[in-house]
């Protein structure tokens, strides 16, 4: 992920970066898609749209300016923040790169006191499909609240 420069990190900073090969991703996803088709067809649709995935974790000292660089990268590359939330002390941002009504990339940033995790997903998801997915899960959550 190009917003991280090795020279900006200290020697005791641990960085793990994995580009998951698509043949492995697809093999894993096929099984999940089969399971989800019965239980959650909308999630299965989203998984079919994934083309590439890269995961990076950073822990230790020397990562102070990393979120500033991450946010600058998002602005420079015209990502739009889809959602930002706090959960159990972690800040999570979900950002999308959209071209011609297609979500081309989703970049997640997860930061807490100890670690940063970045997930870069390349996909080809239509905005109408994304809207349907969001609507589906909002309706599903509303029904769950009514039942409880």
N, C-alpha and C positions, 0 to 999 in steps of 0.2 A: 504494500500500500504506500503510495508515493508521498504521502504527507509525513511519513516517518523517515527521519534521516539518522543513520547510525551514529554520526558524530555528535548528535544532540543528546544521546543517551550515555549514562555513566557505565563504568565497567561492571557494576553489580546489578545492572538492569538485565532481567531475563526476558528474552523475546522468543516466542515460538510462532512460526508462521507456516501454515499448511495450505497448499492449494490442493483441494480434493480432486483427484482425477475423475472425470465424468463417467468413465466406465464403472468406477466404484460407486459413485453417487447414484447413477441410474440403477445399478443392481440393488442397492439399498432402497431406493425410492420405489422401484417396481413392487417390492414386497409390501411397503407401506401403502402404496396406492391401492393395491388389491384389498388390503384390510380396510382402508378408508372409504373405498367405493361403496361398501355396505353401510358403514357408520357415518361417514362425513364426506359426501361427494364434493363439496366445495373445497375442502382441504386437499382432496385428491387432485382436483383441477389445478390448484396452485402449485402443487409439487410437480406436475407434468410440465410446467412452464420454466422450470429451473434449467439453466444452461451451464453455468459455472459457479463455483463457490470457493472462497478463500477465507480462512479464519486466522486471526492473529491475536495472541495474548501477550500482554506486557506487564511484568511485575517487578517490584523492587524500587529503588530510588531512581531519580533522574528522569521522571516522566511528567514533571510539573507542567510544562508548556504544551503537552501533547494534545489536550482537548482544544486549546486555542488553535493549534495547527490543523486539527481535525475539522473544526468549524470553518477555518479559512479555506481549506480544501473543498468543503461542501459549497461554499459561496462561489469560489473560483470556477468550479465545475457545474454550477447551476443545478445543484440538488435542491429539492424542496423538502422541508421537514414535514413528514406525514403525521408524526406523533412524537411526543416527548413525555416521559413519565418517570416517577420515582417509585421504586419498589424495594423494600427492605434495605434502605441505605444506598441503593445503586440508582444512578441516573441512566435511563435508557432512551436513546433517540433512534427513530426510524426515519430514514431519509430516502427519497426516490429521485432517480434521474428519468425524466420523461421526454420522449421524442415522438412526435406525431401520434399523440393519444396512446402511446405504448410505454409501459414501465419497462425500461431497459436494465436498470440496476437498482438494487435496494442495498443501502449501506447502513448497517446497525452499529451504533457505538454504545458500549456499556462500560460505565465507569463507577468504581467504588473506591474506598480508601486504599485498598491493597492492589487491585488489578484493573487493567483496561482490557476489554475484549472488543475486537472489531470483526464484523462479518460482512463480506462483500459478496452479494449474490447477483449474478447476471441472469436475466430472465427476459421473457417476451410476453408480457401480460397486458392485455387490453384494459384500458381504464374502465370500460363498462363491466368487464369481468371483476375487476377490483371492487367497484362499487357494489356489485351484487354480493360479493363475498362479505364486505363490511356490513351490508344490510342484513344478510343472513345471520351473521353472528350477533348483531345487535338484537334482532328479533329472538334469537335463541336465548340470549341472556335475559331479555325481558320476560320470556315464558318461564325461565328458571326462577326468576324473582317472584313471579306470581304464584308458582307452585309452592315455593318455600314460604 
